[in-house]
Amino acid sequence: MNKNVILIGTVVFSLIAIGLTYFLWESIQKPIREAKFVADTEERVIARMKLIREAQKLYLTVKGKYADNFTDLIAFIKDEKLAIVNEKEIVIKGDEFKRQIDTIGYVAVRDSLLPKAKYPNFIIDSIAFIPNDQKATKDRFAMATATSRAATASFVNAKEGDKNKEENSLAGLLQHLEVKDVAPVNPARRRKGPEALPHLGFGSLTDLSLKGNWGE
């Protein structure tokens, strides 16, 4: 047999062997890379939602309700300040005490929520967007709020017979917040049907909970 034919055959079979080896290696590595990408992205999505949750807690403390849109929430983070208070009990007489609360200073919401040591380059406006490096156009988190009437407050007010007081009592209103990732990278979260995983999110419009569904 011609040596050239043997050489050509050897080269061809070597290339085929290399191609098959690469195909096998890639078939193993591709799902590993995809799984890592999903895990890393979801970790960043959860971290972003935790920031939103903490910002909303501060908003509730200052405003008495949750922000129902990101424009108001972002403006709050950028511009508002939190009071630093000192609480102490003062003896009035015998066992009677009076709680005294003094404001001793203020701290910017952005400094409290996003300390520079931990978030040196964080862009506040980005808090509304779902982190996903694969998409040029960023999707926004879905955020919704609701209120409900505390059963005990309704009962007491109805008993007093003061309907206006019942309707206007802020103490009787329960605040609800829900935030969801509407553009999940995990195929199992985009799937339809009973086997689909829920979209990442936290809170509820019916229950008094800000718990995330990522296993916390």
C-alpha positions as CSV (number, residue, x, y, z in Angstrom):
1,M,0.0,0.0,0.0
2,N,1.2,3.5,-0.8
3,K,2.8,5.2,2.1
4,N,1.0,8.4,1.2
5,V,-2.3,6.7,1.4
6,I,-1.4,5.2,4.8
7,L,-0.3,8.7,6.0
8,I,-3.5,10.3,4.8
9,G,-5.6,7.6,6.4
10,T,-3.8,8.0,9.7
11,V,-4.3,11.8,9.6
12,V,-8.0,11.4,8.7
13,F,-8.7,8.9,11.5
14,S,-6.7,11.0,14.0
15,L,-8.8,14.0,13.1
16,I,-12.0,12.0,13.5
17,A,-10.8,10.7,16.8
18,I,-10.0,14.2,18.0
19,G,-13.4,15.4,16.8
20,L,-15.2,12.6,18.6
21,T,-13.2,13.3,21.8
22,Y,-14.0,17.0,21.7
23,F,-17.7,16.2,21.0
24,L,-17.8,13.9,24.0
25,W,-16.0,16.4,26.2
26,E,-18.2,19.2,25.1
27,S,-21.4,17.1,25.7
28,I,-20.2,16.7,29.3
29,Q,-19.0,20.3,29.9
30,K,-21.9,22.2,28.3
31,P,-24.5,21.2,30.9
32,I,-22.0,21.8,33.6
33,R,-21.3,25.4,32.3
34,E,-25.1,26.0,31.9
35,A,-25.8,24.8,35.5
36,K,-23.1,27.0,36.9
37,F,-24.4,30.0,34.9
38,V,-27.9,29.4,36.2
39,A,-26.6,29.0,39.8
40,D,-24.4,32.1,39.6
41,T,-27.2,34.2,38.1
42,E,-29.8,33.1,40.6
43,E,-27.4,33.9,43.4
44,R,-27.1,37.5,42.1
45,V,-30.9,37.7,41.6
46,I,-31.5,36.6,45.2
47,A,-28.9,39.1,46.4
48,R,-30.6,41.9,44.4
49,M,-34.0,40.9,45.8
50,K,-32.6,41.0,49.4
51,L,-31.5,44.6,48.8
52,I,-35.0,45.5,47.5
53,R,-36.5,43.8,50.6
54,E,-34.2,45.8,53.0
55,A,-34.9,49.0,51.2
56,Q,-38.7,48.4,51.4
57,K,-38.4,47.7,55.2
58,L,-36.7,51.1,55.6
59,Y,-39.4,52.7,53.4
60,L,-42.1,51.1,55.5
61,T,-40.4,52.4,58.7
62,V,-40.3,56.0,57.4
63,K,-43.4,56.2,55.2
64,G,-45.7,53.8,57.0
65,K,-46.3,51.8,53.8
66,Y,-44.3,50.0,51.1
67,A,-43.3,51.7,47.8
68,D,-45.5,50.5,45.0
69,N,-43.0,51.4,42.3
70,F,-39.3,51.5,41.8
71,T,-39.2,55.2,41.0
72,D,-40.3,56.1,44.5
73,L,-38.1,53.4,46.1
74,I,-35.0,54.6,44.2
75,A,-35.7,58.2,45.1
76,F,-36.1,57.2,48.7
77,I,-32.7,55.4,48.7
78,K,-31.0,58.4,47.1
79,D,-32.5,61.3,49.0
80,E,-34.0,60.3,52.3
81,K,-32.4,60.1,55.7
82,L,-33.0,57.8,58.7
83,A,-33.2,59.2,62.2
84,I,-30.7,57.8,64.7
85,V,-32.6,57.6,68.0
86,N,-31.7,57.0,71.6
87,E,-34.3,55.3,73.8
88,K,-34.4,55.3,77.6
89,E,-36.8,54.7,80.4
90,I,-37.4,57.4,82.9
91,V,-38.8,56.6,86.3
92,I,-41.9,58.6,87.0
93,K,-43.0,57.2,90.3
94,G,-42.4,53.9,92.0
95,D,-42.7,51.2,89.4
96,E,-44.1,53.6,86.7
97,F,-41.8,54.3,83.8
98,K,-41.9,56.6,80.8
99,R,-40.1,55.7,77.6
100,Q,-38.3,58.7,76.1
101,I,-37.0,58.6,72.5
102,D,-34.6,61.3,71.4
103,T,-33.3,61.9,67.9
104,I,-29.5,62.2,68.1
105,G,-28.7,62.4,64.4
106,Y,-29.4,61.2,60.9
107,V,-27.9,58.8,58.4
108,A,-28.5,58.7,54.7
109,V,-30.6,55.7,53.5
110,R,-28.0,55.0,50.8
111,D,-25.2,54.8,53.4
112,S,-27.3,52.5,55.7
113,L,-28.4,50.2,52.9
114,L,-25.4,50.3,50.6
115,P,-22.2,50.9,52.7
116,K,-19.3,51.8,50.3
117,A,-17.1,49.2,51.9
118,K,-19.5,46.4,50.7
119,Y,-21.0,48.1,47.6
120,P,-18.2,50.4,46.3
121,N,-19.6,50.7,42.7
122,F,-23.3,49.9,43.1
123,I,-25.6,51.9,40.9
124,I,-28.8,52.6,42.8
125,D,-31.0,52.7,39.7
126,S,-29.9,49.2,38.9
127,I,-31.8,47.8,41.9
128,A,-35.0,47.6,39.8
129,F,-33.4,45.4,37.1
130,I,-32.9,41.6,37.1
131,P,-29.2,40.8,36.8
132,N,-28.7,38.6,33.7
133,D,-25.4,39.1,31.7
134,Q,-26.9,37.2,28.7
135,K,-29.4,39.9,27.9
136,A,-28.6,43.3,26.4
137,T,-31.9,44.7,27.5
138,K,-32.5,44.2,31.2
139,D,-35.9,43.1,32.6
140,R,-37.3,44.7,35.7
141,F,-38.5,42.9,38.7
142,A,-42.3,42.7,39.1
143,M,-43.2,44.5,42.3
144,A,-46.7,44.8,43.8
145,T,-48.2,46.1,47.1
146,A,-51.5,45.7,48.8
147,T,-53.2,46.5,52.1
148,S,-55.6,44.5,54.2
149,R,-57.6,45.3,57.4
150,A,-56.4,43.7,60.6
151,A,-59.3,41.6,61.9
152,T,-58.7,42.7,65.5
153,A,-58.7,46.4,64.6
154,S,-61.9,46.0,62.6
155,F,-63.6,44.3,65.5
156,V,-62.6,46.9,68.0
157,N,-63.6,49.8,65.7
158,A,-66.9,48.2,64.8
159,K,-67.6,47.7,68.5
160,E,-67.0,51.4,69.1
161,G,-69.4,52.1,66.3
162,D,-67.1,54.6,64.7
163,K,-67.0,53.6,61.0
164,N,-64.9,56.6,59.9
165,K,-62.4,55.8,62.5
166,E,-62.2,52.2,61.2
167,E,-61.7,53.3,57.6
168,N,-59.1,55.9,58.5
169,S,-57.1,54.1,61.1
170,L,-53.6,53.4,59.8
171,A,-53.0,51.1,62.8
172,G,-55.6,48.8,61.4
173,L,-54.0,48.5,57.9
174,L,-51.7,45.6,57.2
175,Q,-49.0,46.2,54.5
176,H,-48.2,43.5,51.9
177,L,-45.4,43.4,49.4
178,E,-44.5,40.9,46.7
179,V,-41.5,40.9,44.4
180,K,-40.8,38.4,41.6
181,D,-38.2,37.6,39.0
182,V,-40.2,37.6,35.8
183,A,-37.4,36.5,33.5
184,P,-35.7,33.5,35.1
185,V,-32.7,31.9,33.4
186,N,-33.5,28.5,34.9
187,P,-35.4,26.5,32.3
188,A,-37.3,24.7,35.1
189,R,-38.7,28.1,36.2
190,R,-39.8,28.9,32.6
191,R,-41.5,25.6,32.2
192,K,-45.3,25.2,32.4
193,G,-47.2,22.6,34.3
194,P,-47.0,20.9,37.7
195,E,-43.3,20.1,37.3
196,A,-42.3,23.7,36.9
197,L,-40.3,25.4,39.6
198,P,-41.8,28.8,40.9
199,H,-40.1,32.0,39.8
200,L,-37.8,33.4,42.4
201,G,-39.5,35.9,44.7
202,F,-40.4,37.0,48.1
203,G,-43.3,38.3,50.0
204,S,-47.1,37.9,49.6
205,L,-50.1,40.0,48.8
206,T,-52.2,37.9,51.1
207,D,-50.0,36.8,54.0
208,L,-47.8,38.9,56.3
209,S,-44.5,37.5,55.1
210,L,-41.4,38.8,53.4
211,K,-39.9,35.4,53.2
212,G,-38.1,34.4,50.0
213,N,-38.9,31.2,48.2
214,W,-35.3,30.3,47.7
215,G,-35.1,28.2,50.8
216,E,-34.4,30.7,53.5
